[in-house]
């Protein structure tokens, strides 16, 4: 079990999420950045981030960062 992942990957969010599916399935909280504008090549917006992480729900937004909670884990 992983309690918390803080991911600051400068536009590689999709790679991190796709490559880390097994770990994210065991992760309670995931904190990462997003933007409505592409600040880094490959950076995704919040809607895409949430689609890639269907088991995670939005807990809080901090400017361009977001805290998500895995709803499958208690």
N, CA, C and O atoms as a Tripos MOL2 file, in Angstrom:
@<TRIPOS>MOLECULE
protein
  296   295    74     0     0
PROTEIN
NO_CHARGES

@<TRIPOS>ATOM
      1 N           0.8450   -1.1750    0.0000 N.3       1 UNK1
      2 CA          0.0000    0.0000    0.0000 C.3       1 UNK1
      3 C           0.8950    1.2440    0.0000 C.2       1 UNK1
      4 O           1.9050    1.3030    0.7010 O.2       1 UNK1
      5 N           0.5010    2.2230   -0.7960 N.am      2 UNK2
      6 CA          1.1810    3.5160   -0.8620 C.3       2 UNK2
      7 C           0.1920    4.5560   -0.3490 C.2       2 UNK2
      8 O          -0.9360    4.6370   -0.8350 O.2       2 UNK2
      9 N           0.6090    5.3420    0.6220 N.am      3 UNK3
     10 CA         -0.3010    6.3540    1.1720 C.3       3 UNK3
     11 C          -0.4200    7.5860    0.2910 C.2       3 UNK3
     12 O          -1.5080    8.1450    0.1480 O.2       3 UNK3
     13 N           0.7040    8.0220   -0.3110 N.am      4 UNK4
     14 CA          0.6920    9.3050   -0.9990 C.3       4 UNK4
     15 C           1.7700    9.3490   -2.0770 C.2       4 UNK4
     16 O           2.9200    8.9880   -1.8270 O.2       4 UNK4
     17 N           1.3960    9.7900   -3.2710 N.am      5 UNK5
     18 CA          2.3630   10.0530   -4.3420 C.3       5 UNK5
     19 C           2.2350   11.5160   -4.7280 C.2       5 UNK5
     20 O           1.1380   11.9980   -5.0120 O.2       5 UNK5
     21 N           3.3490   12.2140   -4.7380 N.am      6 UNK6
     22 CA          3.4300   13.5990   -5.2040 C.3       6 UNK6
     23 C           4.2040   13.5420   -6.5050 C.2       6 UNK6
     24 O           5.3990   13.2490   -6.5020 O.2       6 UNK6
     25 N           3.5440   13.8170   -7.6130 N.am      7 UNK7
     26 CA          4.1590   13.6890   -8.9320 C.3       7 UNK7
     27 C           4.2940   15.0550   -9.5940 C.2       7 UNK7
     28 O           3.2990   15.6790   -9.9650 O.2       7 UNK7
     29 N           5.5190   15.5060   -9.7360 N.am      8 UNK8
     30 CA          5.8290   16.7370  -10.4640 C.3       8 UNK8
     31 C           6.7010   16.3050  -11.6310 C.2       8 UNK8
     32 O           7.9280   16.2940  -11.5320 O.2       8 UNK8
     33 N           6.0540   15.9470  -12.7440 N.am      9 UNK9
     34 CA          6.7660   15.2770  -13.8380 C.3       9 UNK9
     35 C           6.8320   16.1000  -15.1230 C.2       9 UNK9
     36 O           7.1670   15.5720  -16.1830 O.2       9 UNK9
     37 N           6.5180   17.3770  -15.0310 N.am     10 UNK10
     38 CA          6.7320   18.3300  -16.1250 C.3      10 UNK10
     39 C           6.2160   17.8570  -17.4920 C.2      10 UNK10
     40 O           6.9550   17.8820  -18.4760 O.2      10 UNK10
     41 N           4.9640   17.4320  -17.5510 N.am     11 UNK11
     42 CA          4.3630   17.0560  -18.8220 C.3      11 UNK11
     43 C           4.3460   15.5720  -19.1070 C.2      11 UNK11
     44 O           3.8540   15.1550  -20.1550 O.2      11 UNK11
     45 N           4.8680   14.7670  -18.2060 N.am     12 UNK12
     46 CA          4.8960   13.3100  -18.4130 C.3      12 UNK12
     47 C           3.8160   12.6060  -17.5840 C.2      12 UNK12
     48 O           3.9670   11.4350  -17.2330 O.2      12 UNK12
     49 N           2.7410   13.3100  -17.2760 N.am     13 UNK13
     50 CA          1.6780   12.7370  -16.4470 C.3      13 UNK13
     51 C           1.0670   11.4920  -17.0790 C.2      13 UNK13
     52 O           0.8280   10.5020  -16.3880 O.2      13 UNK13
     53 N           0.8140   11.5300  -18.3750 N.am     14 UNK14
     54 CA          0.2180   10.3660  -19.0480 C.3      14 UNK14
     55 C           1.1540    9.1660  -18.9410 C.2      14 UNK14
     56 O           0.7070    8.0590  -18.6440 O.2      14 UNK14
     57 N           2.4340    9.3720  -19.1780 N.am     15 UNK15
     58 CA          3.4060    8.2780  -19.0670 C.3      15 UNK15
     59 C           3.4280    7.7130  -17.6530 C.2      15 UNK15
     60 O           3.4450    6.4960  -17.4670 O.2      15 UNK15
     61 N           3.4280    8.5870  -16.6680 N.am     16 UNK16
     62 CA          3.4390    8.1520  -15.2730 C.3      16 UNK16
     63 C           2.1960    7.3320  -14.9500 C.2      16 UNK16
     64 O           2.2970    6.2650  -14.3460 O.2      16 UNK16
     65 N           1.0360    7.8190  -15.3440 N.am     17 UNK17
     66 CA         -0.2240    7.1370  -15.0390 C.3      17 UNK17
     67 C          -0.3090    5.8050  -15.7730 C.2      17 UNK17
     68 O          -0.6680    4.7930  -15.1710 O.2      17 UNK17
     69 N           0.0100    5.7910  -17.0450 N.am     18 UNK18
     70 CA         -0.0600    4.5460  -17.8120 C.3      18 UNK18
     71 C           0.9580    3.5200  -17.3280 C.2      18 UNK18
     72 O           0.6470    2.3310  -17.2480 O.2      18 UNK18
     73 N           2.1520    3.9600  -17.0080 N.am     19 UNK19
     74 CA          3.1870    3.0410  -16.5500 C.3      19 UNK19
     75 C           3.0560    2.6390  -15.0960 C.2      19 UNK19
     76 O           3.6380    1.6420  -14.6680 O.2      19 UNK19
     77 N           2.2920    3.4100  -14.3320 N.am     20 UNK20
     78 CA          2.1830    3.1500  -12.8990 C.3      20 UNK20
     79 C           0.8410    2.6030  -12.4570 C.2      20 UNK20
     80 O           0.4800    2.7500  -11.2900 O.2      20 UNK20
     81 N           0.0950    1.9810  -13.3470 N.am     21 UNK21
     82 CA         -1.2560    1.5110  -13.0230 C.3      21 UNK21
     83 C          -1.2970    0.5890  -11.8050 C.2      21 UNK21
     84 O          -2.1770    0.7330  -10.9570 O.2      21 UNK21
     85 N          -0.3650   -0.3470  -11.7060 N.am     22 UNK22
     86 CA         -0.3790   -1.2800  -10.5660 C.3      22 UNK22
     87 C          -0.1150   -0.5480   -9.2570 C.2      22 UNK22
     88 O          -0.7580   -0.8290   -8.2460 O.2      22 UNK22
     89 N           0.8200    0.3810   -9.2720 N.am     23 UNK23
     90 CA          1.1250    1.1370   -8.0610 C.3      23 UNK23
     91 C          -0.0160    2.0900   -7.7210 C.2      23 UNK23
     92 O          -0.4010    2.1920   -6.5560 O.2      23 UNK23
     93 N          -0.5590    2.7850   -8.7060 N.am     24 UNK24
     94 CA         -1.6660    3.7100   -8.4450 C.3      24 UNK24
     95 C          -2.8960    2.9910   -7.9060 C.2      24 UNK24
     96 O          -3.6470    3.5690   -7.1210 O.2      24 UNK24
     97 N          -3.1160    1.7510   -8.3070 N.am     25 UNK25
     98 CA         -4.2490    0.9740   -7.7970 C.3      25 UNK25
     99 C          -4.1200    0.7400   -6.2940 C.2      25 UNK25
    100 O          -5.1200    0.4960   -5.6190 O.2      25 UNK25
    101 N          -2.8990    0.8120   -5.7650 N.am     26 UNK26
    102 CA         -2.6360    0.6030   -4.3330 C.3      26 UNK26
    103 C          -2.3010    1.9130   -3.6190 C.2      26 UNK26
    104 O          -1.7940    1.8930   -2.4980 O.2      26 UNK26
    105 N          -2.5790    3.0450   -4.2590 N.am     27 UNK27
    106 CA         -2.2210    4.3560   -3.7180 C.3      27 UNK27
    107 C          -3.4630    5.0870   -3.2110 C.2      27 UNK27
    108 O          -4.4470    5.2240   -3.9390 O.2      27 UNK27
    109 N          -3.4170    5.5520   -1.9720 N.am     28 UNK28
    110 CA         -4.5680    6.2560   -1.3870 C.3      28 UNK28
    111 C          -4.7590    7.6640   -1.9630 C.2      28 UNK28
    112 O          -5.8690    8.0350   -2.3440 O.2      28 UNK28
    113 N          -3.6800    8.4400   -2.0250 N.am     29 UNK29
    114 CA         -3.7580    9.8230   -2.5070 C.3      29 UNK29
    115 C          -2.7150   10.0640   -3.5890 C.2      29 UNK29
    116 O          -1.5910    9.5660   -3.5220 O.2      29 UNK29
    117 N          -3.1180   10.8420   -4.5880 N.am     30 UNK30
    118 CA         -2.2410   11.1860   -5.7080 C.3      30 UNK30
    119 C          -2.3120   12.6980   -5.9080 C.2      30 UNK30
    120 O          -3.3920   13.2570   -6.1020 O.2      30 UNK30
    121 N          -1.1610   13.3490   -5.8590 N.am     31 UNK31
    122 CA         -1.0730   14.8040   -5.9990 C.3      31 UNK31
    123 C          -0.2300   15.1000   -7.2330 C.2      31 UNK31
    124 O           0.8980   14.6220   -7.3450 O.2      31 UNK31
    125 N          -0.7730   15.8860   -8.1560 N.am     32 UNK32
    126 CA         -0.0340   16.2030   -9.3730 C.3      32 UNK32
    127 C          -0.4980   17.5450   -9.9190 C.2      32 UNK32
    128 O          -1.4280   18.1590   -9.3970 O.2      32 UNK32
    129 N           0.1610   17.9810  -10.9700 N.am     33 UNK33
    130 CA         -0.2150   19.2510  -11.5850 C.3      33 UNK33
    131 C          -1.0230   19.0160  -12.8530 C.2      33 UNK33
    132 O          -0.9840   17.9380  -13.4450 O.2      33 UNK33
    133 N          -1.7460   20.0340  -13.2480 N.am     34 UNK34
    134 CA         -2.5110   20.0300  -14.4910 C.3      34 UNK34
    135 C          -2.6080   21.4730  -14.9560 C.2      34 UNK34
    136 O          -2.2710   22.3960  -14.2140 O.2      34 UNK34
    137 N          -3.0640   21.6630  -16.1760 N.am     35 UNK35
    138 CA         -3.2720   23.0180  -16.6660 C.3      35 UNK35
    139 C          -4.2840   22.9980  -17.7960 C.2      35 UNK35
    140 O          -4.3610   22.0320  -18.5550 O.2      35 UNK35
    141 N          -5.0460   24.0480  -17.9060 N.am     36 UNK36
    142 CA         -5.9530   24.1970  -19.0410 C.3      36 UNK36
    143 C          -5.1690   24.5610  -20.2950 C.2      36 UNK36
    144 O          -5.6300   24.3420  -21.4150 O.2      36 UNK36
    145 N          -3.9770   25.1200  -20.0940 N.am     37 UNK37
    146 CA         -3.0680   25.4450  -21.1910 C.3      37 UNK37
    147 C          -1.8710   24.5030  -21.1000 C.2      37 UNK37
    148 O          -1.4550   24.1240  -20.0050 O.2      37 UNK37
    149 N          -1.3220   24.1310  -22.2490 N.am     38 UNK38
    150 CA         -0.1700   23.2360  -22.2470 C.3      38 UNK38
    151 C           1.0880   24.0400  -21.8960 C.2      38 UNK38
    152 O           1.6470   24.7320  -22.7470 O.2      38 UNK38
    153 N           1.5240   23.9430  -20.6440 N.am     39 UNK39
    154 CA          2.7260   24.6370  -20.1880 C.3      39 UNK39
    155 C           3.9730   23.8370  -20.5170 C.2      39 UNK39
    156 O           5.0380   24.4040  -20.7650 O.2      39 UNK39
    157 N           3.8350   22.4980  -20.5170 N.am     40 UNK40
    158 CA          4.9050   21.5790  -20.8730 C.3      40 UNK40
    159 C           4.3750   20.6830  -21.9730 C.2      40 UNK40
    160 O           3.1850   20.3720  -21.9960 O.2      40 UNK40
    161 N           5.2240   20.2690  -22.8690 N.am     41 UNK41
    162 CA          4.7950   19.3710  -23.9420 C.3      41 UNK41
    163 C           4.2050   18.1080  -23.3350 C.2      41 UNK41
    164 O           4.8450   17.4530  -22.5130 O.2      41 UNK41
    165 N           2.9900   17.7640  -23.7350 N.am     42 UNK42
    166 CA          2.3310   16.5630  -23.2520 C.3      42 UNK42
    167 C           1.5480   16.7370  -21.9660 C.2      42 UNK42
    168 O           0.9170   15.7860  -21.5040 O.2      42 UNK42
    169 N           1.5690   17.9190  -21.3750 N.am     43 UNK43
    170 CA          0.8260   18.1360  -20.1370 C.3      43 UNK43
    171 C          -0.6700   18.0240  -20.4000 C.2      43 UNK43
    172 O          -1.1650   18.5140  -21.4150 O.2      43 UNK43
    173 N          -1.3870   17.3810  -19.4890 N.am     44 UNK44
    174 CA         -2.8160   17.1490  -19.6950 C.3      44 UNK44
    175 C          -3.6540   18.0900  -18.8290 C.2      44 UNK44
    176 O          -3.1820   18.6510  -17.8400 O.2      44 UNK44
    177 N          -4.9100   18.2400  -19.2400 N.am     45 UNK45
    178 CA         -5.8280   19.0710  -18.4570 C.3      45 UNK45
    179 C          -6.5200   18.2080  -17.3960 C.2      45 UNK45
    180 O          -6.3450   16.9900  -17.3630 O.2      45 UNK45
    181 N          -7.2980   18.8480  -16.5410 N.am     46 UNK46
    182 CA         -7.9220   18.1420  -15.4280 C.3      46 UNK46
    183 C          -8.9120   17.0820  -15.9070 C.2      46 UNK46
    184 O          -8.9510   15.9860  -15.3470 O.2      46 UNK46
    185 N          -9.6940   17.3750  -16.9070 N.am     47 UNK47
    186 CA        -10.6790   16.4000  -17.4100 C.3      47 UNK47
    187 C          -9.9880   15.1310  -17.9010 C.2      47 UNK47
    188 O         -10.4520   14.0250  -17.6240 O.2      47 UNK47
    189 N          -8.8920   15.2840  -18.6210 N.am     48 UNK48
    190 CA         -8.1470   14.1240  -19.1210 C.3      48 UNK48
    191 C          -7.5180   13.3550  -17.9710 C.2      48 UNK48
    192 O          -7.5140   12.1240  -17.9680 O.2      48 UNK48
    193 N          -6.9950   14.0730  -17.0060 N.am     49 UNK49
    194 CA         -6.3970   13.4420  -15.8280 C.3      49 UNK49
    195 C          -7.4250   12.5630  -15.1160 C.2      49 UNK49
    196 O          -7.1290   11.4230  -14.7590 O.2      49 UNK49
    197 N          -8.6130   13.0860  -14.9130 N.am     50 UNK50
    198 CA         -9.6610   12.3240  -14.2350 C.3      50 UNK50
    199 C         -10.1370   11.1340  -15.0590 C.2      50 UNK50
    200 O         -10.4950   10.1030  -14.4910 O.2      50 UNK50
    201 N         -10.1490   11.2520  -16.3730 N.am     51 UNK51
    202 CA        -10.5130   10.1170  -17.2330 C.3      51 UNK51
    203 C          -9.4890    8.9970  -17.1320 C.2      51 UNK51
    204 O          -9.8420    7.8180  -17.1610 O.2      51 UNK51
    205 N          -8.2180    9.3700  -17.0140 N.am     52 UNK52
    206 CA         -7.1540    8.3700  -16.8980 C.3      52 UNK52
    207 C          -7.1330    7.6890  -15.5280 C.2      52 UNK52
    208 O          -6.5470    6.6180  -15.3750 O.2      52 UNK52
    209 N          -7.7630    8.3020  -14.5470 N.am     53 UNK53
    210 CA         -7.7820    7.7890  -13.1740 C.3      53 UNK53
    211 C          -9.2250    7.6370  -12.6850 C.2      53 UNK53
    212 O          -9.6440    8.3490  -11.7720 O.2      53 UNK53
    213 N          -9.9860    6.7200  -13.2830 N.am     54 UNK54
    214 CA        -11.4140    6.6270  -12.9620 C.3      54 UNK54
    215 C         -11.7210    6.2480  -11.5140 C.2      54 UNK54
    216 O         -12.8180    6.5340  -11.0320 O.2      54 UNK54
    217 N         -10.7850    5.6150  -10.8110 N.am     55 UNK55
    218 CA        -11.0200    5.2440   -9.4170 C.3      55 UNK55
    219 C         -10.7180    6.3790   -8.4490 C.2      55 UNK55
    220 O         -10.9940    6.2740   -7.2540 O.2      55 UNK55
    221 N         -10.1500    7.4670   -8.9700 N.am     56 UNK56
    222 CA         -9.7750    8.5960   -8.1270 C.3      56 UNK56
    223 C         -10.8110    9.7200   -8.2330 C.2      56 UNK56
    224 O         -11.3460   10.0010   -9.3060 O.2      56 UNK56
    225 N         -11.0670   10.3350   -7.1130 N.am     57 UNK57
    226 CA        -11.9990   11.4610   -7.0530 C.3      57 UNK57
    227 C         -11.2570   12.7010   -6.5800 C.2      57 UNK57
    228 O         -10.3220   12.6220   -5.7840 O.2      57 UNK57
    229 N         -11.6880   13.8320   -7.0820 N.am     58 UNK58
    230 CA        -11.0900   15.1130   -6.7170 C.3      58 UNK58
    231 C         -11.3510   15.4280   -5.2510 C.2      58 UNK58
    232 O         -12.4950   15.4000   -4.7960 O.2      58 UNK58
    233 N         -10.2910   15.7250   -4.5210 N.am     59 UNK59
    234 CA        -10.4120   16.1450   -3.1270 C.3      59 UNK59
    235 C         -10.2720   17.6590   -3.0370 C.2      59 UNK59
    236 O         -11.0740   18.3280   -2.3840 O.2      59 UNK59
    237 N          -9.2410   18.1970   -3.7020 N.am     60 UNK60
    238 CA         -8.9980   19.6380   -3.6110 C.3      60 UNK60
    239 C          -8.1060   20.1030   -4.7550 C.2      60 UNK60
    240 O          -7.2210   19.3730   -5.2020 O.2      60 UNK60
    241 N          -8.3470   21.3240   -5.2260 N.am     61 UNK61
    242 CA         -7.4820   21.9610   -6.2290 C.3      61 UNK61
    243 C          -6.6600   23.0420   -5.5610 C.2      61 UNK61
    244 O          -7.1750   23.8210   -4.7600 O.2      61 UNK61
    245 N          -5.3860   23.0890   -5.8910 N.am     62 UNK62
    246 CA         -4.4640   24.1040   -5.3830 C.3      62 UNK62
    247 C          -3.8860   24.8230   -6.5920 C.2      62 UNK62
    248 O          -2.8050   24.4640   -7.0600 O.2      62 UNK62
    249 N          -4.5730   25.8180   -7.1020 N.am     63 UNK63
    250 CA         -4.0860   26.4840   -8.3090 C.3      63 UNK63
    251 C          -4.0140   25.4970   -9.4550 C.2      63 UNK63
    252 O          -5.0440   25.0080   -9.9190 O.2      63 UNK63
    253 N          -2.8050   25.1970   -9.9210 N.am     64 UNK64
    254 CA         -2.6140   24.2390  -11.0090 C.3      64 UNK64
    255 C          -2.2660   22.8450  -10.5380 C.2      64 UNK64
    256 O          -1.8220   22.0150  -11.3300 O.2      64 UNK64
    257 N          -2.4620   22.5750   -9.2460 N.am     65 UNK65
    258 CA         -2.2160   21.2440   -8.6930 C.3      65 UNK65
    259 C          -3.5380   20.6700   -8.2070 C.2      65 UNK65
    260 O          -4.4930   21.4020   -7.9450 O.2      65 UNK65
    261 N          -3.5740   19.3530   -8.0920 N.am     66 UNK66
    262 CA         -4.8040   18.6990   -7.6730 C.3      66 UNK66
    263 C          -4.4750   17.5200   -6.7560 C.2      66 UNK66
    264 O          -3.5030   16.7960   -6.9740 O.2      66 UNK66
    265 N          -5.3000   17.3460   -5.7340 N.am     67 UNK67
    266 CA         -5.1940   16.2030   -4.8390 C.3      67 UNK67
    267 C          -6.3580   15.2720   -5.1370 C.2      67 UNK67
    268 O          -7.5190   15.6790   -5.1100 O.2      67 UNK67
    269 N          -6.0330   14.0270   -5.4210 N.am     68 UNK68
    270 CA         -7.0380   13.0140   -5.7470 C.3      68 UNK68
    271 C          -6.9900   11.8880   -4.7270 C.2      68 UNK68
    272 O          -5.9260   11.5850   -4.1870 O.2      68 UNK68
    273 N          -8.1310   11.2670   -4.4570 N.am     69 UNK69
    274 CA         -8.2120   10.1550   -3.5290 C.3      69 UNK69
    275 C          -8.7500    8.9190   -4.2450 C.2      69 UNK69
    276 O          -9.7370    8.9890   -4.9770 O.2      69 UNK69
    277 N          -8.0960    7.8050   -4.0240 N.am     70 UNK70
    278 CA         -8.5230    6.5270   -4.6090 C.3      70 UNK70
    279 C          -9.7510    6.0460   -3.8540 C.2      70 UNK70
    280 O          -9.6650    5.7090   -2.6730 O.2      70 UNK70
    281 N         -10.8860    6.0110   -4.5240 N.am     71 UNK71
    282 CA        -12.1520    5.6280   -3.8930 C.3      71 UNK71
    283 C         -12.2630    4.1370   -3.6340 C.2      71 UNK71
    284 O         -13.1380    3.7060   -2.8830 O.2      71 UNK71
    285 N         -11.4000    3.3480   -4.2350 N.am     72 UNK72
    286 CA        -11.4330    1.9020   -3.9960 C.3      72 UNK72
    287 C         -10.7640    1.5120   -2.6870 C.2      72 UNK72
    288 O         -10.9770    0.4080   -2.1860 O.2      72 UNK72
    289 N          -9.9680    2.4000   -2.1370 N.am     73 UNK73
    290 CA         -9.2480    2.1080   -0.8970 C.3      73 UNK73
    291 C          -9.8960    2.8420    0.2630 C.2      73 UNK73
    292 O         -10.2710    4.0080    0.1350 O.2      73 UNK73
    293 N         -10.0250    2.1830    1.3570 N.am     74 UNK74
    294 CA        -10.6130    2.7920    2.5590 C.3      74 UNK74
    295 C          -9.5460    3.2600    3.4920 C.2      74 UNK74
    296 O          -9.8490    3.7990    4.5560 O.2      74 UNK74
@<TRIPOS>BOND
     1     1     2 1
     2     2     3 1
     3     3     4 2
     4     3     5 am
     5     5     6 1
     6     6     7 1
     7     7     8 2
     8     7     9 am
     9     9    10 1
    10    10    11 1
    11    11    12 2
    12    11    13 am
    13    13    14 1
    14    14    15 1
    15    15    16 2
    16    15    17 am
    17    17    18 1
    18    18    19 1
    19    19    20 2
    20    19    21 am
    21    21    22 1
    22    22    23 1
    23    23    24 2
    24    23    25 am
    25    25    26 1
    26    26    27 1
    27    27    28 2
    28    27    29 am
    29    29    30 1
    30    30    31 1
    31    31    32 2
    32    31    33 am
    33    33    34 1
    34    34    35 1
    35    35    36 2
    36    35    37 am
    37    37    38 1
    38    38    39 1
    39    39    40 2
    40    39    41 am
    41    41    42 1
    42    42    43 1
    43    43    44 2
    44    43    45 am
    45    45    46 1
    46    46    47 1
    47    47    48 2
    48    47    49 am
    49    49    50 1
    50    50    51 1
    51    51    52 2
    52    51    53 am
    53    53    54 1
    54    54    55 1
    55    55    56 2
    56    55    57 am
    57    57    58 1
    58    58    59 1
    59    59    60 2
    60    59    61 am
    61    61    62 1
    62    62    63 1
    63    63    64 2
    64    63    65 am
    65    65    66 1
    66    66    67 1
    67    67    68 2
    68    67    69 am
    69    69    70 1
    70    70    71 1
    71    71    72 2
    72    71    73 am
    73    73    74 1
    74    74    75 1
    75    75    76 2
    76    75    77 am
    77    77    78 1
    78    78    79 1
    79    79    80 2
    80    79    81 am
    81    81    82 1
    82    82    83 1
    83    83    84 2
    84    83    85 am
    85    85    86 1
    86    86    87 1
    87    87    88 2
    88    87    89 am
    89    89    90 1
    90    90    91 1
    91    91    92 2
    92    91    93 am
    93    93    94 1
    94    94    95 1
    95    95    96 2
    96    95    97 am
    97    97    98 1
    98    98    99 1
    99    99   100 2
   100    99   101 am
   101   101   102 1
   102   102   103 1
   103   103   104 2
   104   103   105 am
   105   105   106 1
   106   106   107 1
   107   107   108 2
   108   107   109 am
   109   109   110 1
   110   110   111 1
   111   111   112 2
   112   111   113 am
   113   113   114 1
   114   114   115 1
   115   115   116 2
   116   115   117 am
   117   117   118 1
   118   118   119 1
   119   119   120 2
   120   119   121 am
   121   121   122 1
   122   122   123 1
   123   123   124 2
   124   123   125 am
   125   125   126 1
   126   126   127 1
   127   127   128 2
   128   127   129 am
   129   129   130 1
   130   130   131 1
   131   131   132 2
   132   131   133 am
   133   133   134 1
   134   134   135 1
   135   135   136 2
   136   135   137 am
   137   137   138 1
   138   138   139 1
   139   139   140 2
   140   139   141 am
   141   141   142 1
   142   142   143 1
   143   143   144 2
   144   143   145 am
   145   145   146 1
   146   146   147 1
   147   147   148 2
   148   147   149 am
   149   149   150 1
   150   150   151 1
   151   151   152 2
   152   151   153 am
   153   153   154 1
   154   154   155 1
   155   155   156 2
   156   155   157 am
   157   157   158 1
   158   158   159 1
   159   159   160 2
   160   159   161 am
   161   161   162 1
   162   162   163 1
   163   163   164 2
   164   163   165 am
   165   165   166 1
   166   166   167 1
   167   167   168 2
   168   167   169 am
   169   169   170 1
   170   170   171 1
   171   171   172 2
   172   171   173 am
   173   173   174 1
   174   174   175 1
   175   175   176 2
   176   175   177 am
   177   177   178 1
   178   178   179 1
   179   179   180 2
   180   179   181 am
   181   181   182 1
   182   182   183 1
   183   183   184 2
   184   183   185 am
   185   185   186 1
   186   186   187 1
   187   187   188 2
   188   187   189 am
   189   189   190 1
   190   190   191 1
   191   191   192 2
   192   191   193 am
   193   193   194 1
   194   194   195 1
   195   195   196 2
   196   195   197 am
   197   197   198 1
   198   198   199 1
   199   199   200 2
   200   199   201 am
   201   201   202 1
   202   202   203 1
   203   203   204 2
   204   203   205 am
   205   205   206 1
   206   206   207 1
   207   207   208 2
   208   207   209 am
   209   209   210 1
   210   210   211 1
   211   211   212 2
   212   211   213 am
   213   213   214 1
   214   214   215 1
   215   215   216 2
   216   215   217 am
   217   217   218 1
   218   218   219 1
   219   219   220 2
   220   219   221 am
   221   221   222 1
   222   222   223 1
   223   223   224 2
   224   223   225 am
   225   225   226 1
   226   226   227 1
   227   227   228 2
   228   227   229 am
   229   229   230 1
   230   230   231 1
   231   231   232 2
   232   231   233 am
   233   233   234 1
   234   234   235 1
   235   235   236 2
   236   235   237 am
   237   237   238 1
   238   238   239 1
   239   239   240 2
   240   239   241 am
   241   241   242 1
   242   242   243 1
   243   243   244 2
   244   243   245 am
   245   245   246 1
   246   246   247 1
   247   247   248 2
   248   247   249 am
   249   249   250 1
   250   250   251 1
   251   251   252 2
   252   251   253 am
   253   253   254 1
   254   254   255 1
   255   255   256 2
   256   255   257 am
   257   257   258 1
   258   258   259 1
   259   259   260 2
   260   259   261 am
   261   261   262 1
   262   262   263 1
   263   263   264 2
   264   263   265 am
   265   265   266 1
   266   266   267 1
   267   267   268 2
   268   267   269 am
   269   269   270 1
   270   270   271 1
   271   271   272 2
   272   271   273 am
   273   273   274 1
   274   274   275 1
   275   275   276 2
   276   275   277 am
   277   277   278 1
   278   278   279 1
   279   279   280 2
   280   279   281 am
   281   281   282 1
   282   282   283 1
   283   283   284 2
   284   283   285 am
   285   285   286 1
   286   286   287 1
   287   287   288 2
   288   287   289 am
   289   289   290 1
   290   290   291 1
   291   291   292 2
   292   291   293 am
   293   293   294 1
   294   294   295 1
   295   295   296 2
@<TRIPOS>SUBSTRUCTURE
     1 UNK1         2 RESIDUE 1 A UNK
     2 UNK2         6 RESIDUE 1 A UNK
     3 UNK3        10 RESIDUE 1 A UNK
     4 UNK4        14 RESIDUE 1 A UNK
     5 UNK5        18 RESIDUE 1 A UNK
     6 UNK6        22 RESIDUE 1 A UNK
     7 UNK7        26 RESIDUE 1 A UNK
     8 UNK8        30 RESIDUE 1 A UNK
     9 UNK9        34 RESIDUE 1 A UNK
    10 UNK10       38 RESIDUE 1 A UNK
    11 UNK11       42 RESIDUE 1 A UNK
    12 UNK12       46 RESIDUE 1 A UNK
    13 UNK13       50 RESIDUE 1 A UNK
    14 UNK14       54 RESIDUE 1 A UNK
    15 UNK15       58 RESIDUE 1 A UNK
    16 UNK16       62 RESIDUE 1 A UNK
    17 UNK17       66 RESIDUE 1 A UNK
    18 UNK18       70 RESIDUE 1 A UNK
    19 UNK19       74 RESIDUE 1 A UNK
    20 UNK20       78 RESIDUE 1 A UNK
    21 UNK21       82 RESIDUE 1 A UNK
    22 UNK22       86 RESIDUE 1 A UNK
    23 UNK23       90 RESIDUE 1 A UNK
    24 UNK24       94 RESIDUE 1 A UNK
    25 UNK25       98 RESIDUE 1 A UNK
    26 UNK26      102 RESIDUE 1 A UNK
    27 UNK27      106 RESIDUE 1 A UNK
    28 UNK28      110 RESIDUE 1 A UNK
    29 UNK29      114 RESIDUE 1 A UNK
    30 UNK30      118 RESIDUE 1 A UNK
    31 UNK31      122 RESIDUE 1 A UNK
    32 UNK32      126 RESIDUE 1 A UNK
    33 UNK33      130 RESIDUE 1 A UNK
    34 UNK34      134 RESIDUE 1 A UNK
    35 UNK35      138 RESIDUE 1 A UNK
    36 UNK36      142 RESIDUE 1 A UNK
    37 UNK37      146 RESIDUE 1 A UNK
    38 UNK38      150 RESIDUE 1 A UNK
    39 UNK39      154 RESIDUE 1 A UNK
    40 UNK40      158 RESIDUE 1 A UNK
    41 UNK41      162 RESIDUE 1 A UNK
    42 UNK42      166 RESIDUE 1 A UNK
    43 UNK43      170 RESIDUE 1 A UNK
    44 UNK44      174 RESIDUE 1 A UNK
    45 UNK45      178 RESIDUE 1 A UNK
    46 UNK46      182 RESIDUE 1 A UNK
    47 UNK47      186 RESIDUE 1 A UNK
    48 UNK48      190 RESIDUE 1 A UNK
    49 UNK49      194 RESIDUE 1 A UNK
    50 UNK50      198 RESIDUE 1 A UNK
    51 UNK51      202 RESIDUE 1 A UNK
    52 UNK52      206 RESIDUE 1 A UNK
    53 UNK53      210 RESIDUE 1 A UNK
    54 UNK54      214 RESIDUE 1 A UNK
    55 UNK55      218 RESIDUE 1 A UNK
    56 UNK56      222 RESIDUE 1 A UNK
    57 UNK57      226 RESIDUE 1 A UNK
    58 UNK58      230 RESIDUE 1 A UNK
    59 UNK59      234 RESIDUE 1 A UNK
    60 UNK60      238 RESIDUE 1 A UNK
    61 UNK61      242 RESIDUE 1 A UNK
    62 UNK62      246 RESIDUE 1 A UNK
    63 UNK63      250 RESIDUE 1 A UNK
    64 UNK64      254 RESIDUE 1 A UNK
    65 UNK65      258 RESIDUE 1 A UNK
    66 UNK66      262 RESIDUE 1 A UNK
    67 UNK67      266 RESIDUE 1 A UNK
    68 UNK68      270 RESIDUE 1 A UNK
    69 UNK69      274 RESIDUE 1 A UNK
    70 UNK70      278 RESIDUE 1 A UNK
    71 UNK71      282 RESIDUE 1 A UNK
    72 UNK72      286 RESIDUE 1 A UNK
    73 UNK73      290 RESIDUE 1 A UNK
    74 UNK74      294 RESIDUE 1 A UNK
